[in-house]
Amino acid sequence: MTNKLHRCEVWFGLMLAVVALAIPGPAMGAGPAVSASLGFEFASGDYGTGTTTRSIYLPFTLTVAPTERLGFTLEVPYVYQSNSAVNTGVLLGSGGQMAGMRKETAVMSGSMGGSSSGSGGGSMSSANPDNYGRSASGVGDVTAKAGYVLVEEGELMPRIRPYLSVKFPTGDKDRALGTGSFDEGAAVEFFKQLGNWYSFAELGYTFQGHSSVLPLKDYASFNAGTGYAVSEKLLPMLIVKTSTAPISGSSDLLETRLKVKYLATKNTGIEAYAGKGWTRSSPDFTSGVSVTYDF
């Protein structure tokens, strides 16, 4: 535990270093940009356990961008699952299911964020055996992120944005609402617009902490997608999410999604998606909707 807390302190130190290096005095004059979003996400699957688990994930996300390049995100999720056959904290992963290509264009509203992909699987339950067949709900694991646009988008060059993340063990591990451990992650996002086409890719790696209830593994993740803006307000996209196995005994993860972003007003964006999993440890299907408001 001491080593884990020390590693988290190092991670926060890196985040603070990003702030110190990235915010020149004059850049704060206009004030920070702030956005908030609320999502409703549903996932269902047996994840190789033979028992179907239905999960609902309600993330509240607050994003603050002190400058055009620097952004911070805090996500607080409320989680429900029909049983404890798998751990929802690993199933949904850091940042929930709505991950991918947020704040991708000036005309498409949304929060600055990204997420690592995770999932439960195998025959292992993360919960106390007495709670195996019981439903559970409560606050899940909270995630904080700090990202910086290292390279701005040019005529040929994509926008490049690395970010760091820390997941806090606020979810109840005995009821499979969290993993009971700190996680740290690092990722880099790429974004490019060509005419009405918008494309992104994100490559990341998550260092999972030790858990007394799950054989957690560090894992690599990759998300990518492309979409065509049919109007200034409507952007449909096709997204692929994949990662290596986050738990010993589980399979790699692979999911495809059809996602739609709609700019309802100048400050309000709506996202909706439907997804299909293709591996044993991926959800059979997922769906979700979120509303984001830029202040």
C-alpha positions as CSV (number, residue, x, y, z in Angstrom):
1,M,0.0,0.0,0.0
2,T,2.8,2.4,0.8
3,N,4.5,1.8,-2.6
4,K,1.1,2.3,-4.3
5,L,0.5,5.6,-2.5
6,H,4.0,6.7,-3.4
7,R,3.3,5.9,-7.0
8,C,0.1,8.0,-6.9
9,E,2.0,10.9,-5.4
10,V,4.5,10.7,-8.3
11,W,1.5,10.7,-10.8
12,F,0.0,13.8,-9.2
13,G,3.5,15.4,-9.2
14,L,3.6,14.8,-13.0
15,M,0.2,16.4,-13.3
16,L,1.3,19.4,-11.4
17,A,4.4,19.6,-13.5
18,V,2.2,19.7,-16.6
19,V,0.3,22.7,-15.0
20,A,3.4,24.5,-14.1
21,L,4.9,24.2,-17.6
22,A,1.7,24.7,-19.5
23,I,0.2,27.8,-18.0
24,P,1.9,31.1,-18.8
25,G,0.6,34.1,-16.8
26,P,-1.2,35.9,-19.7
27,A,-3.0,32.7,-20.7
28,M,-5.3,32.9,-17.6
29,G,-6.6,36.3,-18.5
30,A,-9.7,35.2,-20.4
31,G,-10.6,32.7,-17.6
32,P,-10.9,28.9,-17.8
33,A,-13.4,27.1,-20.0
34,V,-15.7,24.9,-18.0
35,S,-18.1,22.1,-19.1
36,A,-20.2,19.5,-17.3
37,S,-21.8,16.3,-18.6
38,L,-24.2,13.7,-17.3
39,G,-24.5,10.3,-18.9
40,F,-26.6,7.2,-18.8
41,E,-24.9,4.0,-20.0
42,F,-26.1,0.4,-20.2
43,A,-24.1,-2.8,-20.7
44,S,-25.1,-6.5,-20.7
45,G,-23.2,-9.7,-21.1
46,D,-22.0,-12.9,-19.3
47,Y,-18.3,-12.1,-19.8
48,G,-17.5,-15.8,-19.9
49,T,-19.0,-16.5,-16.5
50,G,-22.3,-18.2,-17.6
51,T,-24.2,-15.5,-15.6
52,T,-25.6,-12.5,-17.4
53,T,-24.7,-9.2,-15.7
54,R,-26.6,-6.0,-16.6
55,S,-24.9,-2.8,-15.6
56,I,-25.9,0.9,-15.5
57,Y,-23.3,3.5,-15.3
58,L,-24.2,7.2,-14.5
59,P,-21.1,9.3,-14.8
60,F,-21.0,13.0,-13.9
61,T,-18.0,14.6,-15.5
62,L,-16.6,18.1,-14.9
63,T,-13.9,19.5,-17.2
64,V,-11.9,22.7,-16.7
65,A,-9.6,24.0,-19.4
66,P,-7.4,26.8,-18.0
67,T,-5.9,27.4,-21.5
68,E,-6.8,26.2,-25.0
69,R,-4.2,23.5,-24.7
70,L,-4.5,22.3,-21.1
71,G,-7.5,20.5,-19.6
72,F,-8.5,18.7,-16.4
73,T,-11.3,16.2,-16.0
74,L,-12.9,14.7,-12.9
75,E,-15.5,11.9,-13.3
76,V,-17.7,10.7,-10.5
77,P,-19.8,7.6,-11.5
78,Y,-22.9,6.1,-9.9
79,V,-23.1,2.4,-10.7
80,Y,-25.7,-0.3,-10.6
81,Q,-25.3,-4.0,-11.6
82,S,-27.7,-6.9,-11.5
83,N,-25.2,-9.2,-9.7
84,S,-21.6,-9.5,-8.6
85,A,-20.4,-12.0,-11.2
86,V,-18.0,-9.5,-12.6
87,N,-16.5,-6.2,-11.3
88,T,-18.2,-3.2,-12.8
89,G,-15.2,-1.0,-12.0
90,V,-13.1,-3.1,-14.4
91,L,-16.0,-3.8,-16.8
92,L,-16.6,-0.1,-17.6
93,G,-13.1,1.1,-17.1
94,S,-11.8,4.6,-16.4
95,G,-14.1,7.2,-17.9
96,G,-17.0,4.9,-18.6
97,Q,-18.3,3.7,-21.9
98,M,-18.7,7.1,-23.6
99,A,-15.0,7.3,-24.3
100,G,-13.5,8.6,-27.5
101,M,-13.2,11.9,-29.4
102,R,-14.7,14.4,-27.1
103,K,-14.3,18.1,-27.9
104,E,-13.1,17.0,-31.4
105,T,-14.2,20.2,-33.2
106,A,-15.3,23.7,-32.5
107,V,-18.7,23.1,-33.9
108,M,-19.3,19.8,-32.1
109,S,-19.8,20.4,-28.3
110,G,-18.4,18.0,-25.7
111,S,-16.0,17.7,-22.8
112,M,-12.2,17.3,-23.2
113,G,-11.5,13.8,-22.2
114,G,-10.7,10.3,-23.2
115,S,-10.6,7.0,-21.6
116,S,-9.0,3.7,-21.2
117,S,-10.9,0.6,-22.0
118,G,-11.5,-2.1,-19.5
119,S,-13.7,-5.1,-18.9
120,G,-14.3,-8.0,-16.6
121,G,-14.3,-11.6,-17.6
122,G,-13.4,-15.2,-17.0
123,S,-14.9,-17.2,-14.2
124,M,-13.8,-14.9,-11.4
125,S,-16.1,-12.8,-9.2
126,S,-14.7,-9.7,-7.6
127,A,-17.2,-9.6,-4.8
128,N,-17.6,-11.4,-1.4
129,P,-19.1,-14.8,-2.2
130,D,-22.2,-13.9,0.0
131,N,-23.0,-11.1,-2.5
132,Y,-22.5,-13.1,-5.7
133,G,-26.1,-13.3,-6.8
134,R,-27.2,-9.9,-5.4
135,S,-27.7,-6.6,-7.2
136,A,-25.6,-3.7,-6.0
137,S,-25.5,0.1,-6.5
138,G,-23.5,3.0,-5.3
139,V,-20.6,5.4,-6.2
140,G,-18.0,3.7,-8.4
141,D,-14.3,4.5,-8.7
142,V,-13.6,8.2,-9.3
143,T,-11.1,9.2,-12.0
144,A,-9.0,12.4,-12.5
145,K,-7.2,13.3,-15.7
146,A,-4.8,16.0,-16.9
147,G,-4.1,16.5,-20.6
148,Y,-2.1,18.9,-22.7
149,V,-2.2,19.5,-26.5
150,L,1.4,19.1,-27.3
151,V,1.0,19.6,-31.1
152,E,-1.8,21.7,-32.5
153,E,-3.6,20.5,-35.7
154,G,-2.1,21.7,-38.9
155,E,-2.7,21.2,-42.6
156,L,-1.2,17.8,-42.5
157,M,-0.3,17.3,-38.9
158,P,-2.9,15.8,-36.5
159,R,-3.5,17.3,-33.1
160,I,-1.5,15.4,-30.5
161,R,-2.7,15.4,-26.9
162,P,-1.1,13.2,-24.2
163,Y,-2.8,12.8,-20.8
164,L,-2.3,11.2,-17.4
165,S,-5.0,9.7,-15.2
166,V,-5.4,8.4,-11.7
167,K,-8.3,6.2,-10.5
168,F,-9.3,6.4,-6.9
169,P,-10.7,3.3,-5.1
170,T,-14.0,4.9,-4.0
171,G,-16.2,2.0,-5.2
172,D,-17.1,-0.8,-2.8
173,K,-14.9,-3.7,-3.8
174,D,-16.9,-6.2,-1.8
175,R,-20.0,-5.4,-3.9
176,A,-18.1,-5.3,-7.1
177,L,-18.6,-1.6,-7.6
178,G,-14.8,-1.0,-7.7
179,T,-11.5,-2.7,-7.6
180,G,-10.3,-1.5,-4.2
181,S,-7.0,-0.2,-5.7
182,F,-5.5,2.9,-7.2
183,D,-4.8,2.8,-10.9
184,E,-2.6,5.1,-13.0
185,G,-2.7,5.5,-16.8
186,A,-1.0,7.4,-19.6
187,A,-2.3,7.8,-23.1
188,V,-1.8,9.9,-26.2
189,E,-4.7,11.1,-28.5
190,F,-4.5,12.0,-32.2
191,F,-7.1,13.9,-34.0
192,K,-7.4,15.1,-37.7
193,Q,-10.1,16.8,-39.7
194,L,-10.1,16.6,-43.5
195,G,-13.0,18.4,-45.0
196,N,-16.2,17.0,-43.3
197,W,-14.3,13.9,-42.2
198,Y,-13.2,13.6,-38.6
199,S,-10.9,10.9,-37.3
200,F,-9.2,10.1,-34.0
201,A,-7.0,7.5,-32.4
202,E,-5.9,6.9,-28.8
203,L,-3.2,4.6,-27.5
204,G,-2.9,4.1,-23.8
205,Y,-1.5,2.0,-21.0
206,T,-3.0,1.5,-17.5
207,F,-1.1,0.4,-14.4
208,Q,-3.6,-1.4,-12.2
209,G,-3.0,-1.7,-8.5
210,H,-3.1,-4.8,-6.3
211,S,-6.5,-6.0,-5.4
212,S,-7.4,-8.5,-2.7
213,V,-10.4,-9.7,-4.7
214,L,-9.2,-9.7,-8.4
215,P,-6.1,-10.8,-10.2
216,L,-5.7,-7.4,-11.9
217,K,-3.2,-6.9,-14.8
218,D,-1.7,-3.9,-16.4
219,Y,-3.1,-3.5,-19.9
220,A,-2.7,-1.6,-23.1
221,S,-5.7,0.0,-24.9
222,F,-6.4,1.3,-28.4
223,N,-9.4,3.3,-29.5
224,A,-10.0,4.7,-33.0
225,G,-12.9,6.1,-34.9
226,T,-14.0,8.1,-38.0
227,G,-17.0,10.1,-38.8
228,Y,-18.6,12.4,-41.4
229,A,-20.3,15.7,-40.4
230,V,-23.6,15.6,-42.4
231,S,-24.3,19.1,-41.1
232,E,-22.7,21.7,-38.7
233,K,-24.7,20.1,-35.9
234,L,-24.8,16.3,-36.7
235,L,-21.8,14.0,-36.7
236,P,-22.2,10.1,-36.9
237,M,-19.2,8.0,-36.2
238,L,-17.9,4.4,-36.3
239,I,-15.7,3.6,-33.3
240,V,-13.5,0.6,-32.4
241,K,-12.4,0.0,-28.8
242,T,-9.9,-2.7,-27.9
243,S,-7.5,-3.6,-25.1
244,T,-5.4,-6.4,-23.8
245,A,-6.9,-8.5,-20.9
246,P,-7.2,-6.5,-17.7
247,I,-7.7,-9.6,-15.5
248,S,-5.7,-12.9,-15.5
249,G,-7.9,-15.5,-17.2
250,S,-10.0,-13.1,-19.2
251,S,-9.7,-12.5,-23.0
252,D,-8.6,-9.4,-24.8
253,L,-11.4,-6.9,-25.4
254,L,-13.0,-5.8,-28.7
255,E,-16.0,-3.7,-29.2
256,T,-17.5,-1.7,-32.1
257,R,-19.9,1.3,-31.7
258,L,-22.1,3.5,-33.8
259,K,-22.1,6.9,-32.2
260,V,-23.9,10.1,-33.0
261,K,-23.1,13.6,-31.8
262,Y,-25.6,16.4,-32.0
263,L,-25.1,20.1,-31.2
264,A,-28.5,21.0,-29.8
265,T,-27.6,24.6,-29.0
266,K,-24.4,26.7,-29.0
267,N,-23.5,25.3,-25.6
268,T,-25.3,22.0,-25.4
269,G,-24.1,18.7,-27.0
270,I,-25.9,15.4,-27.0
271,E,-24.1,12.0,-27.7
272,A,-25.7,8.6,-28.1
273,Y,-24.2,5.2,-29.1
274,A,-25.0,1.5,-29.5
275,G,-22.2,-1.0,-29.3
276,K,-21.5,-4.7,-29.9
277,G,-18.8,-6.8,-28.2
278,W,-16.9,-9.5,-30.1
279,T,-14.8,-11.3,-27.5
280,R,-15.6,-13.5,-24.5
281,S,-14.8,-10.8,-21.9
282,S,-16.5,-7.9,-23.8
283,P,-20.1,-7.0,-23.1
284,D,-22.6,-8.6,-25.5
285,F,-24.0,-5.1,-26.3
286,T,-23.9,-1.6,-24.9
287,S,-25.8,1.7,-25.3
288,G,-25.6,5.1,-23.8
289,V,-26.6,8.8,-24.0
290,S,-25.0,11.9,-22.5
291,V,-25.7,15.6,-22.4
292,T,-22.8,18.1,-22.1
293,Y,-23.1,21.8,-21.4
294,D,-20.3,24.3,-22.0
295,F,-20.4,27.2,-19.6
